[in-house]
Amino acid sequence: MKIPDNIIIPEEKVTCYLLVPRIKDDKSKFLAQAGFTQNNPEDLLTAIRQLATTNEVVEDNTNEYGTFYTIAGYLQGVNGQNLAVITVWLQSKHDGSFRFITLRRVQLSLRPNPQPLPYKGRGARIKASLPVGYSIHTSRIYPP
């Protein structure tokens, strides 16, 4: 599923939260790696909008406000560096609009698989969503 083009990204979310240095959960240093600073918030808005409209959306959770969705992808930086992120969106129960909530850093790392791959002859199936040896690590843990 793709998110509609008429998404809502509050400018205050970018200028007063994502690009502001914080003691805890600072995202400004991470975003600065791709050239996003308080001097060019419109570039970050454009990159978030591009990520949202070009990648698949995945339903995550539902509460009294609506349904939460995530979109994983790369923010294309103004300096040419891409950042792997997961963006969180809320589809409002009230009017059905999609509103940007936040983004999180995704770290792709090579780690050896602690368990050997099963081998059962020619009929063995290996289910993979990432290249062999890659795993996704985020700073949040979601309940089942």
N, C-alpha and C positions, 0 to 999 in steps of 0.2 A: 504494500500500500504506500502511496505517496501522500505527503502532506499537501494541502491546498496552497495556492500562491498567496492568499490573503492572510498570512500569518501575522501575529502581533508580537513585536519585539520591543518592549518598553525601553526607550533610550536611557532612562534612569538606571535600569538594570546593568547597562554597560558602563555608563559614566560614573555611577555612584557605588558600584559593587565590583564588577569584574575587573576593571582597570585601576582600582584603588588598592594600594598596598595595605595588607592586613597582617595582624600578628598570627591569627589562626585561619587556616584554609585560604591562604593567599593565592589568587589565581593570576594576579598582575605580572608576577615574574615569569610564570609559565607562558603567558600570552606575549610578553615582551620578546621572547625568543623568536617569534615570527614577525616582530616589528609592530605589534599592536600596543599603543600607549595612550595616555590621556590626551595626547595631541592629535590623534586620528581615530576617534571612536567610530566614525562613520565607516571606516575600513573594516572594523570588527563586525559591525552590524551587517555590512554587505557579505562578509565571509560566512557569518552564521546563516543568513538568508540563503546563500548559495548552497551551503551544506544541507540545509533543511529541504530545499526543493529538488535536490538531485539524488538524495539517498532514500533508501527504504525506511519506513517508520515501523516500529515494533510496539505493540500494546504492552504496557507494563502493569498498571494498577488502576483501581477505580475507588473513588471515595465520594463524599457528599458534594464535592465541587465539580467532579467530572472524571474523565479518564486520562491517565498519564501515559505518555508515549516516550520512547527513546529513539534517537537517531544517532548511529555511530558513523564516523567518517573522519575526514581530514579538513581542518581549517586551512585554507590557502593563505599564507602570510604575505604581507606586503614586501618582505625582503626575500621571498622565494622559498622560505622554509615552511613545510607543512606540519601541523600539529594534530596528532591523533586524539580525538575527543569523543565523548558521548554527550549529546544535548538532551535535555529533558523538556517535554512540552506537556501542556494541559489542554485538553479539549473540554471546554466549558459545557456543563449540563444546561446552563441557562440559554446560551445563544449558539452553541456549537463551534465557536471560534477556537483557533489554536493559538495559545499564548506560550511564549518562551519562558521557562522557569530558571534553568541554569545549565552550565556545562561542567563536565569533569574531565580531567586528564586521563588518558588511557596509556598505560605503559606496555609496549610489546617487548618481550624479552625472550632470549633463547635460554631455555633451561632444559637440562636432560630429563627425559621422561623416567620417573622412578620405577615404573612397571614395564616389563618387557612387552612388546607387541605380541598379541596372540598369533600363533601360526598353526593353522589346521589344514594345511594342504591348499589345493587350488580354490576351494570354496570359501576361504577366509575373507571376511569383509572388514574393512577398516573405515570407520566413520570419522571424518575430519572436517572441521570448519575453518581451520587455520593451517598454514604450512607446517610440516612436521617440525617439532621442536619449539613452536611458538605457543605462548599462553597469554591470556589477558589478565592483567592485574589492575584493579581499581582500588580507590581508597574507601569505598563503601561496600557494606555487606547487606544484601537484600534478604529478607526473610522468605521462606518458601511459600 
